[in-house]
Amino acid sequence: MSNHTAPEQTPSALNSQQIPALEPIENYLAGHRTGKAEYIRQAFHADARIISFRDGALHSLTVDEFATRFQGQPQPDEAQRKRHIASFDVVGNAATAKVVLDYPEVVFTDYMNLLQIDGVWKIANKTFSAAPRTGAK
């Protein structure tokens, strides 16, 4: 699982129920790594929302609106970007993941709720916080 999994969540520590639930998170991370929107669309349920509160306003995007931010190629500073799954929990057909995107100018903390629908795991929604780095350009 390379640098995507928190040290305490090694692949050997995951049970057979957790491994399939990680697939949408891995697709989400692949979308960020590659810049390819198709990974984002694979990760999220079609009805999912991406929600944040910043600059005094609530922002809510559809999956298609969010996917337009992915232009098909990695970002120029991709080599300096780090990502990992900080926590992951599965109970029955529901799961939650905390994903940290540690970028040169900002650290995003994503909270994902996932559901297994008709045997397929998808991200049902995402909320996130963005913390700009002090002194970032």
C-alpha atoms as a printed R data frame, in Angstrom:
    type eleno elety resid chain resno       x      y       z
1   ATOM     1    CA   MET     A     1   0.000  0.000   0.000
2   ATOM     2    CA   SER     A     2   3.079  2.237  -0.263
3   ATOM     3    CA   ASN     A     3   2.800  5.589   1.493
4   ATOM     4    CA   HIS     A     4  -1.004  5.644   1.535
5   ATOM     5    CA   THR     A     5  -1.555  3.593   4.678
6   ATOM     6    CA   ALA     A     6  -0.855  4.715   8.221
7   ATOM     7    CA   PRO     A     7   1.918  2.700   9.921
8   ATOM     8    CA   GLU     A     8  -0.535  1.059  12.326
9   ATOM     9    CA   GLN     A     9  -2.721 -0.071   9.400
10  ATOM    10    CA   THR     A    10  -0.351 -2.364   7.513
11  ATOM    11    CA   PRO     A    11  -1.914 -4.556   4.823
12  ATOM    12    CA   SER     A    12  -1.394 -7.633   7.004
13  ATOM    13    CA   ALA     A    13  -3.403 -5.953   9.780
14  ATOM    14    CA   LEU     A    14  -6.435 -5.490   7.531
15  ATOM    15    CA   ASN     A    15  -9.107 -8.171   7.552
16  ATOM    16    CA   SER     A    16 -10.971 -9.523   4.531
17  ATOM    17    CA   GLN     A    17 -13.860 -7.084   5.133
18  ATOM    18    CA   GLN     A    18 -11.587 -4.018   5.227
19  ATOM    19    CA   ILE     A    19  -9.500 -4.682   2.127
20  ATOM    20    CA   PRO     A    20 -12.361 -4.232  -0.436
21  ATOM    21    CA   ALA     A    21 -13.552 -1.121   1.433
22  ATOM    22    CA   LEU     A    22 -10.156  0.497   0.846
23  ATOM    23    CA   GLU     A    23 -10.518  0.378  -2.944
24  ATOM    24    CA   PRO     A    24 -12.409  3.688  -3.269
25  ATOM    25    CA   ILE     A    25  -9.819  5.388  -1.040
26  ATOM    26    CA   GLU     A    26  -6.995  3.997  -3.181
27  ATOM    27    CA   ASN     A    27  -8.814  5.270  -6.313
28  ATOM    28    CA   TYR     A    28  -9.214  8.677  -4.681
29  ATOM    29    CA   LEU     A    29  -5.497  8.799  -3.876
30  ATOM    30    CA   ALA     A    30  -4.642  7.653  -7.419
31  ATOM    31    CA   GLY     A    31  -6.733 10.521  -8.770
32  ATOM    32    CA   HIS     A    32  -4.707 12.995  -6.749
33  ATOM    33    CA   ARG     A    33  -1.407 11.346  -7.679
34  ATOM    34    CA   THR     A    34  -2.120 11.151 -11.435
35  ATOM    35    CA   GLY     A    35  -4.531 14.039 -11.960
36  ATOM    36    CA   LYS     A    36  -6.939 11.650 -13.720
37  ATOM    37    CA   ALA     A    37 -10.629 12.363 -13.101
38  ATOM    38    CA   GLU     A    38 -11.674  8.788 -13.899
39  ATOM    39    CA   TYR     A    39 -10.163  7.633 -10.593
40  ATOM    40    CA   ILE     A    40 -12.275 10.208  -8.760
41  ATOM    41    CA   ARG     A    41 -15.430  9.063 -10.539
42  ATOM    42    CA   GLN     A    42 -14.607  5.423  -9.683
43  ATOM    43    CA   ALA     A    43 -14.063  6.308  -6.013
44  ATOM    44    CA   PHE     A    44 -17.293  8.233  -5.349
45  ATOM    45    CA   HIS     A    45 -20.938  7.213  -5.511
46  ATOM    46    CA   ALA     A    46 -22.722  9.255  -8.184
47  ATOM    47    CA   ASP     A    47 -24.843 11.013  -5.525
48  ATOM    48    CA   ALA     A    48 -21.896 11.860  -3.247
49  ATOM    49    CA   ARG     A    49 -21.125 15.420  -2.203
50  ATOM    50    CA   ILE     A    50 -17.777 17.039  -1.425
51  ATOM    51    CA   ILE     A    51 -18.416 19.573   1.335
52  ATOM    52    CA   SER     A    52 -16.307 22.216   3.067
53  ATOM    53    CA   PHE     A    53 -16.725 25.442   4.981
54  ATOM    54    CA   ARG     A    54 -14.221 28.159   4.140
55  ATOM    55    CA   ASP     A    55 -14.117 31.916   3.768
56  ATOM    56    CA   GLY     A    56 -17.351 32.105   5.759
57  ATOM    57    CA   ALA     A    57 -19.357 30.005   3.304
58  ATOM    58    CA   LEU     A    58 -20.499 26.419   2.900
59  ATOM    59    CA   HIS     A    59 -19.235 24.844  -0.336
60  ATOM    60    CA   SER     A    60 -20.867 21.687  -1.708
61  ATOM    61    CA   LEU     A    61 -19.735 20.062  -4.957
62  ATOM    62    CA   THR     A    62 -21.119 17.160  -6.945
63  ATOM    63    CA   VAL     A    63 -18.714 14.422  -8.000
64  ATOM    64    CA   ASP     A    64 -18.695 15.803 -11.554
65  ATOM    65    CA   GLU     A    65 -17.915 19.321 -10.308
66  ATOM    66    CA   PHE     A    66 -15.101 17.968  -8.128
67  ATOM    67    CA   ALA     A    67 -13.750 15.784 -10.954
68  ATOM    68    CA   THR     A    68 -13.283 18.833 -13.224
69  ATOM    69    CA   ARG     A    69 -10.426 19.862 -10.921
70  ATOM    70    CA   PHE     A    70  -8.431 16.872 -12.189
71  ATOM    71    CA   GLN     A    71  -6.884 17.751 -15.539
72  ATOM    72    CA   GLY     A    72  -5.314 14.415 -16.518
73  ATOM    73    CA   GLN     A    73  -1.743 14.918 -15.367
74  ATOM    74    CA   PRO     A    74   0.115 15.157 -12.050
75  ATOM    75    CA   GLN     A    75   0.621 18.549 -10.472
76  ATOM    76    CA   PRO     A    76   4.078 20.131 -11.047
77  ATOM    77    CA   ASP     A    77   4.940 19.724  -7.338
78  ATOM    78    CA   GLU     A    78   3.766 16.070  -7.166
79  ATOM    79    CA   ALA     A    79   7.194 14.882  -5.964
80  ATOM    80    CA   GLN     A    80   6.776 17.000  -2.804
81  ATOM    81    CA   ARG     A    81   3.216 15.893  -2.039
82  ATOM    82    CA   LYS     A    82   2.576 13.236   0.588
83  ATOM    83    CA   ARG     A    83  -0.660 11.406   1.311
84  ATOM    84    CA   HIS     A    84  -1.694  8.831   3.861
85  ATOM    85    CA   ILE     A    85  -4.678  7.159   5.433
86  ATOM    86    CA   ALA     A    86  -4.603  8.325   9.055
87  ATOM    87    CA   SER     A    87  -7.502  6.130  10.202
88  ATOM    88    CA   PHE     A    88  -9.851  3.575   8.728
89  ATOM    89    CA   ASP     A    89 -12.804  1.745  10.268
90  ATOM    90    CA   VAL     A    90 -15.321 -0.694   8.797
91  ATOM    91    CA   VAL     A    91 -18.491 -2.021  10.424
92  ATOM    92    CA   GLY     A    92 -20.851 -4.048   8.260
93  ATOM    93    CA   ASN     A    93 -21.568 -2.142   5.060
94  ATOM    94    CA   ALA     A    94 -20.366  1.248   6.366
95  ATOM    95    CA   ALA     A    95 -16.868  2.636   6.760
96  ATOM    96    CA   THR     A    96 -15.049  5.837   7.546
97  ATOM    97    CA   ALA     A    97 -11.578  7.020   6.597
98  ATOM    98    CA   LYS     A    98  -9.464 10.009   7.535
99  ATOM    99    CA   VAL     A    99  -7.061 10.883   4.720
100 ATOM   100    CA   VAL     A   100  -4.308 13.489   5.000
101 ATOM   101    CA   LEU     A   101  -3.012 15.262   1.891
102 ATOM   102    CA   ASP     A   102   0.225 16.959   2.938
103 ATOM   103    CA   TYR     A   103   1.144 19.429   0.205
104 ATOM   104    CA   PRO     A   104   3.859 22.114   0.110
105 ATOM   105    CA   GLU     A   105   1.400 24.998   0.610
106 ATOM   106    CA   VAL     A   106  -1.537 23.370   2.420
107 ATOM   107    CA   VAL     A   107  -2.514 20.312   4.433
108 ATOM   108    CA   PHE     A   108  -5.943 18.901   3.606
109 ATOM   109    CA   THR     A   109  -7.654 16.609   6.099
110 ATOM   110    CA   ASP     A   110 -10.404 14.620   4.420
111 ATOM   111    CA   TYR     A   111 -13.124 12.684   6.215
112 ATOM   112    CA   MET     A   112 -14.740 10.061   3.997
113 ATOM   113    CA   ASN     A   113 -17.916  8.107   4.702
114 ATOM   114    CA   LEU     A   114 -18.172  4.970   2.617
115 ATOM   115    CA   LEU     A   115 -20.997  2.535   1.928
116 ATOM   116    CA   GLN     A   116 -21.098 -0.893   0.359
117 ATOM   117    CA   ILE     A   117 -24.028 -0.759  -2.064
118 ATOM   118    CA   ASP     A   118 -24.988 -3.925  -3.925
119 ATOM   119    CA   GLY     A   119 -21.581 -5.389  -3.064
120 ATOM   120    CA   VAL     A   120 -19.567 -2.372  -4.270
121 ATOM   121    CA   TRP     A   121 -17.784  0.061  -1.938
122 ATOM   122    CA   LYS     A   122 -18.014  3.774  -2.782
123 ATOM   123    CA   ILE     A   123 -17.312  7.058  -1.015
124 ATOM   124    CA   ALA     A   124 -20.766  8.355  -0.058
125 ATOM   125    CA   ASN     A   125 -19.514 11.799   0.943
126 ATOM   126    CA   LYS     A   126 -16.415 13.770   1.814
127 ATOM   127    CA   THR     A   127 -15.927 16.680   4.152
128 ATOM   128    CA   PHE     A   128 -12.585 18.366   4.484
129 ATOM   129    CA   SER     A   129 -10.535 21.050   6.131
130 ATOM   130    CA   ALA     A   130  -7.659 22.962   4.517
131 ATOM   131    CA   ALA     A   131  -4.844 24.348   6.662
132 ATOM   132    CA   PRO     A   132  -2.519 26.663   4.727
133 ATOM   133    CA   ARG     A   133   1.117 26.379   5.726
134 ATOM   134    CA   THR     A   134   2.612 29.409   7.421
135 ATOM   135    CA   GLY     A   135   4.956 31.151   5.020
136 ATOM   136    CA   ALA     A   136   3.767 29.166   1.984
137 ATOM   137    CA   LYS     A   137   4.231 30.933  -1.332
